[in-house]
Amino acid sequence: MPFNQMNNKCKFTTILWAVGKKKGEKIKKKYNSRSKALEKVPFSGIKFLLFSNFVVLNENMATILNIETSTEVCSVALTSEGQVLDHHENYDGQTHATLLSQYVQDALRYVRSRELKLDAVAVSMGPGSYTGLRIGMSEAKGLAFGLDVPLIGVNTLQLLTVSAMFRDFYADDALYVPMIDARRMEVYTAVYRSSLEAVQEPMALILDEHSFADMLAQQPMVFMGNGSAKARSIIVHEHAIFVDGIKPVAIDMMALSEKAFREGQFIDVAYSSPFYLKEFQATRPKNKVLG
């Protein structure tokens, strides 16, 4: 569910990895009486961590223009103070080159009309579509340079993971397996804990019936992304949870881009490049055309 459509209880689950449990206990005690809604939230495990981090971030939010073009979806979102102020999305595919600049200009008009100060530009770094990533990175770098604001890079696999965690709550020991479709039975994937600690670093993986077998024997694994349909067809296990409809979109970048901004994790405007994970492989036409 998009952040701006969540109720107040769900909004307290925005970020989960900024503070430890000890510090979170103090925050919970300080803020627990501010809302009756909070009293109904069981502060245990993942929900407790999510709440703790939201309160910390809410003290000093930045206004960030988020750009996501790693798959067939083209999207832009302007976020500030834990809210989505303006967002534009298109799911038709192959529209990035024609729509992205328009979406960005619409968001910038919103900034000017409200006399806001744009603090940073964030872009989804990949892995994903080579063409889409190049278009998004080029637009983001031009904006950051022209507006003289820092540039933030967001890992697309982490973005998918966060989107799944916003969708529902899973067991505290669940592992998250984002998947982006590649060629044939290949996917771009990684394995994360709920803290976004990488159990398996991002990789290109050719799926088979033995994929993730050792991990599935130990704990639940949540699969999401447009590559997870391939996994569903061959991975059958009681611990395998498949979440449909999770796509990387700019409104869900807010959690990661806010965290990066707060921690000063910026990328080089001049020399940064997308995280392709694999070298581009052009397909050859079946029929040669003689000149």
C-alpha angles and dihedrals in degrees: 000000000000114000095241090058095052123106120240094269092055092046089063087065096065102115130019112175109058104087137031126242095260093056090041091057090059091048092049092051091049097048105028094095095052096084134026087216090066092057089063095053114093103231097212133115117336097357091056093051092047092052093047093055096046091058092050093050094045090068094071118011124176130217106243134178107218122201124193123181104140097117137017090300119091112198143160127188132184110208133184138159092004094307137105104236098180134358140174128192138178123187099183095099131230092043099108097103093052102036108034098074090046092052091048093051090050090053092048090051087055090052092051095044091055093040090237127161115234108221102184148346119235126196133188105245101197158188096221141080111006093215095043093049092050092050093048095045093048092051093046095048092049091050095047092049095044095046094038094232130132122269122230124200118209122198107234094213090054089048091056090048093052090047090055092049090052090052097060144338120262136185114300092242095047118128121219121223114189115192131195117192117251129164123325109321093349125111137178105237149150137183121239138180118226088266089059090248106152115242088174119020119230112288144157107253132187104215125228136158091276096055112128091354095140094050094044089056090060108040146351117288123202114210121197142156134068091294095057093083088071090053093047090058094058109019110079116173137132090237094053113103118186119200115199127209099029110143129164107256132167097244090063091053091076095089094052098039092049091051092049092049093050091050094044093242101157131157129225112273094208104040108026117115134186121276098247095167089200133043115258114264115198118209118235120230114251094227119050116225114217117217 
